[in-house]
Amino acid sequence: MPTKVKEFNDYRSKMNEKILASDNKVIKRIFNLDTNAFAAGHLPVKTKELLGLVASAVLRCDDCVQYHLEAAMKNGVTKAEMMETMSIANLIGGTIVIPHLRKAVEYWELLEEEEKV
């Protein structure tokens, strides 16, 4: 039975393939810019993923939050670091971000479960 994490990743991959198959130069450049922006540079990848998490939470993009949570975990972010990051997002974004915090914590727990398997 597919998990919520697998379903999210499968859907994201499938749709990214379809989008990139449209052969639109602007879209391809945006995707490439996004990939390169989160690569190691003057800031470590872990820090960049936490920055992406804050921005995604403030912009209230749950898909983006899920993506950055998974990338953050893969780059060694702890639950305490994630929660501190989300506290900053809530401070910046206000109480309207609280529902996205709930979803983020729920998704983090799913990622933790996946990690155990």
Secondary structure as the mmCIF struct_conf table of DSSP 4:
data_model
#
loop_
_struct_conf.conf_type_id
_struct_conf.id
_struct_conf.beg_label_comp_id
_struct_conf.beg_label_asym_id
_struct_conf.beg_label_seq_id
_struct_conf.end_label_comp_id
_struct_conf.end_label_asym_id
_struct_conf.end_label_seq_id
HELX_RH_AL_P HELX_RH_AL_P1 LYS A 4 ALA A 21
TURN_TY1_P TURN_TY1_P1 SER A 22 SER A 22
HELX_RH_AL_P HELX_RH_AL_P2 LYS A 25 ALA A 37
TURN_TY1_P TURN_TY1_P2 PHE A 38 PHE A 38
BEND BEND1 ALA A 39 LEU A 43
HELX_RH_AL_P HELX_RH_AL_P3 VAL A 45 VAL A 58
TURN_TY1_P TURN_TY1_P3 LEU A 59 ARG A 60
HELX_RH_AL_P HELX_RH_AL_P4 ASP A 62 LYS A 74
TURN_TY1_P TURN_TY1_P4 ASN A 75 GLY A 76
HELX_RH_AL_P HELX_RH_AL_P5 LYS A 79 GLY A 93
HELX_RH_3T_P HELX_RH_3T_P1 THR A 95 VAL A 97
HELX_RH_AL_P HELX_RH_AL_P6 ILE A 98 LYS A 116
#
